[in-house]
Amino acid sequence: MQRDANIISTDALIIGAGPVGLFAVFQLGLLDIRAHLVDILPKPGGQCVELYPEKPIYDIPGFPMITGQTLTDNLLAQIKPFQPTFHFHDLVVEVAPLGDAAAPRFRVATEGGLVFDAKTILIAAGGGSFQPKKPPIPGVEAYEGEGVVYAVRRIDRFRGKRLLIIGGGDSALDWTLSLQPVAERVTLLHRRDDFRAAPHSVTQMRALVADGAMDLRIGQATGLRGPAPKLEAVTCRDDAGAPFDIACDVMLPFFGLTMKLGPIAHWGLALNENVIPVGTDAFETSTPGIFAIGDINSYPGKLKLILSGFHEAALAAQKVHRYVFPNKKLVFQYTTASTSLQKKLGVA
């Protein structure tokens, strides 16, 4: 195969940067296996960080209780010596096998235009990919992609635009603060004058409103105006039911995320009720070289616990080593007894 200079070559491509995907980096790194990670979210941590960063987690050994954010921070510190490469705000849309069962290789394409040449793939996507919840506005689909945008891939795309951001959580407030300096005008719309976002972000937003640098409106969006897919204004109503319009070029609704299997369903893998059956020796799928770890997989006795995903990542890494280094014998070593492993971790 001719190699394109724009193709990213990697030993392992991990799809999903939640706790299980992050721990897979550690297990692979101990075996000198390089990894790239792709995640549709803007940061690592998966649903632990995106959906419940402060929710207590009780099934992590050694921690009577730990939050999703703290667990993610600890995992990032643990894998730092292995220098993984993250690709956020992106979605794997196509996986094409190039090798054979003995020596697998895959050409992997993302929605954002990246192309990988990967020897192995580890799917650690939880229940699938996060998909945005759409606002209950008639005809919204006609505006999607131009007038209605659910994710910020490139901030510069919104430079000089009139933006309407809808929501009251961290995503809505974070993007309000990030886009306000580049947009012509930002309006934040929320159904009530009470926000679920971090208090510091809310304070910053209110200061911008007080300075006249942006607008805050209370109400709900009910309709869209303009020649689709171009948007000219969003029709809203306040608590009393009175209508009002907000002129804008782009509406960014942040109504939360839902889990869907997404493009994984079209990769030729055996599926069973939207999960991926795997063997318990290495958690490999029906396609040699592709592994599924964490909540995305299924096998007899499966428990949907983070600690189960950690176990699966460890065993999958052993099989990945056979594909990446077919002529190198793997001798299992305890990190407490191996000087070479301790050097990798920076503790020797």
C-alpha positions as CSV (number, residue, x, y, z in Angstrom):
1,M,0.0,0.0,0.0
2,Q,1.3,3.5,-0.8
3,R,1.6,5.6,2.3
4,D,0.2,9.1,2.3
5,A,2.2,11.7,4.3
6,N,-1.1,12.9,5.8
7,I,-2.0,9.5,7.2
8,I,-1.4,9.0,10.9
9,S,0.3,5.7,11.6
10,T,-0.2,4.1,15.0
11,D,0.1,0.8,16.7
12,A,-3.3,1.1,18.4
13,L,-6.2,3.5,17.8
14,I,-8.4,3.8,20.9
15,I,-12.0,5.0,20.1
16,G,-13.2,6.6,23.3
17,A,-11.3,8.6,25.9
18,G,-13.3,7.6,29.0
19,P,-11.8,5.9,32.0
20,V,-11.5,2.5,30.2
21,G,-9.9,4.0,27.1
22,L,-7.5,6.0,29.3
23,F,-6.5,2.9,31.3
24,A,-5.9,1.0,28.0
25,V,-3.2,3.6,27.2
26,F,-1.5,2.6,30.4
27,Q,-1.6,-1.1,29.7
28,L,-0.5,-0.6,26.1
29,G,2.3,1.8,27.2
30,L,3.8,-0.8,29.5
31,L,4.2,-3.0,26.4
32,D,5.8,-0.2,24.3
33,I,2.7,0.1,22.2
34,R,1.9,3.6,20.9
35,A,-1.7,4.9,21.0
36,H,-3.9,7.6,19.6
37,L,-7.3,8.3,21.0
38,V,-10.4,9.7,19.2
39,D,-13.4,11.0,21.1
40,I,-16.4,13.1,20.0
41,L,-16.3,15.0,23.3
42,P,-14.1,18.1,23.8
43,K,-12.0,16.5,26.7
44,P,-11.1,13.2,28.2
45,G,-13.3,11.4,30.8
46,G,-16.3,10.2,28.7
47,Q,-19.6,10.2,30.5
48,C,-17.9,10.3,33.9
49,V,-16.9,13.9,33.2
50,E,-19.5,15.0,30.7
51,L,-22.6,13.7,32.5
52,Y,-21.7,13.4,36.2
53,P,-18.2,14.9,37.0
54,E,-19.1,15.2,40.7
55,K,-21.1,12.0,41.1
56,P,-19.5,9.6,43.6
57,I,-18.1,6.3,42.1
58,Y,-17.7,3.4,44.6
59,D,-16.3,0.5,42.5
60,I,-12.7,1.7,42.0
61,P,-10.3,-0.4,44.0
62,G,-8.3,1.5,46.6
63,F,-10.8,4.4,46.6
64,P,-13.7,4.2,49.1
65,M,-15.3,7.0,46.9
66,I,-14.0,9.0,44.0
67,T,-15.7,11.4,41.6
68,G,-15.6,11.0,37.8
69,Q,-13.5,14.1,37.4
70,T,-10.9,13.0,40.0
71,L,-10.7,9.5,38.5
72,T,-10.1,11.1,35.1
73,D,-7.4,13.4,36.4
74,N,-5.7,10.5,38.1
75,L,-5.8,8.4,35.0
76,L,-4.3,11.2,32.9
77,A,-1.5,11.5,35.4
78,Q,-0.9,7.8,35.2
79,I,-0.6,7.7,31.4
80,K,1.4,10.9,31.1
81,P,4.8,9.0,30.7
82,F,3.4,7.3,27.6
83,Q,2.5,10.6,25.8
84,P,-0.7,9.5,24.0
85,T,-2.1,11.7,21.3
86,F,-5.7,12.8,21.7
87,H,-8.1,13.9,18.9
88,F,-11.1,15.5,20.5
89,H,-14.3,16.8,18.9
90,D,-14.1,14.1,16.3
91,L,-16.0,10.9,15.4
92,V,-14.7,7.7,13.7
93,V,-17.0,7.1,10.8
94,E,-15.3,4.5,8.7
95,V,-13.1,1.4,9.4
96,A,-11.6,-0.5,6.4
97,P,-9.6,-3.7,7.0
98,L,-6.3,-3.8,5.0
99,G,-4.5,-6.8,6.4
100,D,-5.5,-10.4,7.3
101,A,-6.3,-12.3,10.4
102,A,-2.7,-13.0,11.2
103,A,-1.4,-9.4,10.5
104,P,-4.4,-7.0,10.7
105,R,-4.3,-3.4,9.7
106,F,-7.0,-0.8,9.3
107,R,-7.6,2.4,7.4
108,V,-9.7,4.5,9.7
109,A,-11.4,7.8,8.7
110,T,-13.0,10.4,11.0
111,E,-15.7,13.0,10.5
112,G,-13.1,15.7,11.0
113,G,-11.0,14.5,8.1
114,L,-8.3,12.5,9.9
115,V,-7.1,9.2,8.4
116,F,-5.2,6.6,10.5
117,D,-3.2,3.6,9.5
118,A,-3.7,1.4,12.6
119,K,-2.4,-2.0,13.4
120,T,-5.1,-2.6,16.0
121,I,-8.3,-0.8,17.2
122,L,-9.7,-0.8,20.7
123,I,-13.3,0.3,20.9
124,A,-13.8,1.9,24.4
125,A,-16.9,4.0,23.5
126,G,-19.1,3.1,26.5
127,G,-22.6,2.6,25.1
128,G,-21.6,4.1,21.7
129,S,-21.0,7.6,20.6
130,F,-22.5,10.7,22.3
131,Q,-25.1,12.3,20.1
132,P,-26.6,15.7,20.9
133,K,-30.2,15.9,22.0
134,K,-32.1,18.0,19.5
135,P,-34.4,20.9,20.5
136,P,-38.1,20.3,20.1
137,I,-38.4,22.9,17.4
138,P,-40.5,22.2,14.2
139,G,-38.3,22.0,11.1
140,V,-35.0,22.2,12.9
141,E,-33.5,19.5,10.6
142,A,-33.6,21.9,7.6
143,Y,-31.2,24.3,9.4
144,E,-28.7,21.7,10.8
145,G,-25.2,22.1,9.7
146,E,-25.3,25.8,8.9
147,G,-28.0,27.7,10.9
148,V,-28.1,25.1,13.7
149,V,-24.9,23.6,15.0
150,Y,-24.7,21.1,17.9
151,A,-20.9,21.0,18.4
152,V,-18.1,23.5,18.1
153,R,-15.3,21.9,16.0
154,R,-13.5,25.2,15.1
155,I,-14.0,28.4,17.0
156,D,-13.0,30.5,14.0
157,R,-16.0,29.3,12.1
158,F,-18.2,31.6,14.3
159,R,-16.0,34.7,14.0
160,G,-18.1,37.7,13.3
161,K,-21.4,35.8,13.6
162,R,-24.5,36.6,15.7
163,L,-24.8,33.6,18.0
164,L,-27.7,32.3,20.0
165,I,-26.5,29.7,22.6
166,I,-29.3,27.8,24.4
167,G,-28.8,26.0,27.7
168,G,-27.9,26.4,31.3
169,G,-25.2,23.7,31.9
170,D,-21.5,23.7,31.7
171,S,-21.3,23.2,27.9
172,A,-23.6,26.2,27.2
173,L,-21.7,28.5,29.6
174,D,-18.2,27.3,28.6
175,W,-19.0,28.0,24.9
176,T,-20.7,31.3,25.7
177,L,-17.4,32.5,27.4
178,S,-15.2,31.0,24.7
179,L,-17.1,32.4,21.7
180,Q,-18.0,35.8,23.0
181,P,-14.6,37.3,22.1
182,V,-14.8,36.2,18.5
183,A,-18.5,36.6,17.7
184,E,-20.2,39.8,16.6
185,R,-22.8,39.2,19.4
186,V,-23.6,36.4,21.7
187,T,-27.0,35.8,23.3
188,L,-27.5,33.2,25.9
189,L,-31.1,31.8,26.2
190,H,-32.2,29.7,29.1
191,R,-35.7,28.7,30.3
192,R,-35.0,30.2,33.8
193,D,-32.6,32.5,35.5
194,D,-30.9,29.7,37.3
195,F,-27.9,27.7,36.0
196,R,-26.4,24.3,36.5
197,A,-23.0,25.3,35.3
198,A,-19.9,26.0,37.5
199,P,-20.5,29.1,39.7
200,H,-17.4,30.8,38.4
201,S,-18.6,30.5,34.8
202,V,-22.0,31.9,35.7
203,T,-20.3,34.8,37.5
204,Q,-18.2,35.6,34.4
205,M,-21.3,35.4,32.1
206,R,-23.3,37.8,34.3
207,A,-20.3,40.2,34.4
208,L,-20.3,40.3,30.6
209,V,-24.0,40.9,30.5
210,A,-23.7,43.8,33.0
211,D,-20.9,45.3,30.9
212,G,-23.1,45.1,27.8
213,A,-20.7,42.7,26.1
214,M,-23.4,40.0,25.5
215,D,-27.1,39.4,26.2
216,L,-29.0,37.0,28.5
217,R,-32.7,36.2,27.7
218,I,-35.0,34.0,29.7
219,G,-37.4,31.9,27.7
220,Q,-37.7,29.0,25.3
221,A,-37.1,28.7,21.6
222,T,-40.2,27.8,19.6
223,G,-39.4,28.4,15.9
224,L,-36.8,29.3,13.3
225,R,-36.9,31.9,10.6
226,G,-34.9,32.4,7.5
227,P,-34.4,30.6,4.1
228,A,-33.1,27.2,5.3
229,P,-30.3,26.3,5.9
230,K,-29.5,30.0,6.6
231,L,-30.9,31.3,9.9
232,E,-32.1,34.9,10.4
233,A,-33.9,34.7,13.8
234,V,-35.2,32.4,16.4
235,T,-38.7,32.9,17.7
236,C,-39.1,32.4,21.5
237,R,-41.6,32.8,24.3
238,D,-41.1,34.0,27.8
239,D,-42.5,32.6,31.1
240,A,-45.8,34.5,30.5
241,G,-46.1,33.1,27.0
242,A,-45.3,36.3,25.2
243,P,-43.4,35.9,22.0
244,F,-40.1,37.6,21.1
245,D,-37.5,37.1,18.4
246,I,-33.7,36.9,18.7
247,A,-31.8,37.8,15.5
248,C,-28.9,35.4,14.9
249,D,-26.9,33.7,12.2
250,V,-26.2,30.5,14.2
251,M,-28.1,28.7,17.0
252,L,-26.1,26.4,19.2
253,P,-28.4,24.3,21.4
254,F,-26.8,22.5,24.3
255,F,-29.6,20.2,25.6
256,G,-27.3,17.4,26.7
257,L,-26.2,14.2,25.1
258,T,-27.6,10.8,24.4
259,M,-25.8,7.5,23.7
260,K,-26.2,5.8,20.3
261,L,-24.2,3.1,18.7
262,G,-23.6,5.4,15.8
263,P,-21.2,4.5,12.9
264,I,-20.0,1.4,14.8
265,A,-23.0,-0.4,13.5
266,H,-21.6,-0.1,10.0
267,W,-18.1,-1.5,10.6
268,G,-18.9,-5.1,9.8
269,L,-18.7,-6.3,13.4
270,A,-21.0,-8.9,14.8
271,L,-23.6,-7.1,17.0
272,N,-26.1,-8.2,19.6
273,E,-28.7,-5.7,20.7
274,N,-26.4,-2.7,20.1
275,V,-23.4,-4.2,22.0
276,I,-20.4,-6.1,20.6
277,P,-20.0,-9.7,21.6
278,V,-16.4,-10.6,22.4
279,G,-14.4,-13.6,23.7
280,T,-13.2,-13.4,27.3
281,D,-9.6,-14.4,26.5
282,A,-8.7,-11.0,24.9
283,F,-12.1,-9.2,24.4
284,E,-11.5,-9.4,20.6
285,T,-14.5,-8.8,18.3
286,S,-15.5,-10.9,15.3
287,T,-12.9,-9.0,13.3
288,P,-9.3,-9.9,14.3
289,G,-7.4,-6.9,15.5
290,I,-10.4,-5.0,16.7
291,F,-11.2,-5.2,20.4
292,A,-14.1,-3.9,22.4
293,I,-13.7,-3.0,26.1
294,G,-16.0,-1.5,28.6
295,D,-19.8,-1.1,28.4
296,I,-19.7,-1.4,24.6
297,N,-19.0,-5.2,24.8
298,S,-21.0,-8.3,25.8
299,Y,-20.0,-11.7,27.1
300,P,-21.4,-14.2,29.5
301,G,-21.3,-12.8,33.1
302,K,-20.6,-9.3,31.9
303,L,-20.8,-6.6,34.6
304,K,-21.1,-3.0,33.5
305,L,-18.5,-1.7,36.0
306,I,-15.5,0.5,35.4
307,L,-13.3,-2.0,37.1
308,S,-14.5,-4.7,34.7
309,G,-13.4,-2.4,31.8
310,F,-10.0,-2.0,33.4
311,H,-9.6,-5.8,33.5
312,E,-10.7,-6.1,29.9
313,A,-8.1,-3.4,28.8
314,A,-5.3,-5.3,30.5
315,L,-6.1,-8.6,28.7
316,A,-6.8,-6.9,25.4
317,A,-3.3,-5.2,25.6
318,Q,-1.7,-8.7,25.8
319,K,-3.3,-9.7,22.5
320,V,-2.6,-6.4,20.9
321,H,1.1,-7.0,21.6
322,R,1.1,-10.2,19.5
323,Y,-0.2,-8.2,16.5
324,V,2.1,-5.2,16.9
325,F,5.2,-7.3,17.7
326,P,4.6,-10.7,16.1
327,N,8.2,-11.8,16.5
328,K,8.7,-10.6,20.0
329,K,7.9,-12.9,22.9
330,L,6.0,-11.2,25.7
331,V,7.0,-12.1,29.2
332,F,4.5,-10.8,31.8
333,Q,6.2,-8.7,34.5
334,Y,4.9,-7.1,37.7
335,T,5.4,-3.4,37.7
336,T,6.6,-3.7,41.3
337,A,9.4,-6.1,40.3
338,S,10.6,-4.8,37.0
339,T,13.2,-2.1,36.9
340,S,12.5,-1.4,33.2
341,L,8.8,-0.9,33.8
342,Q,9.5,1.4,36.7
343,K,11.8,3.4,34.5
344,K,8.9,3.9,32.0
345,L,6.8,5.2,34.8
346,G,9.5,7.5,36.0
347,V,9.7,5.8,39.5
348,A,13.0,3.8,39.2
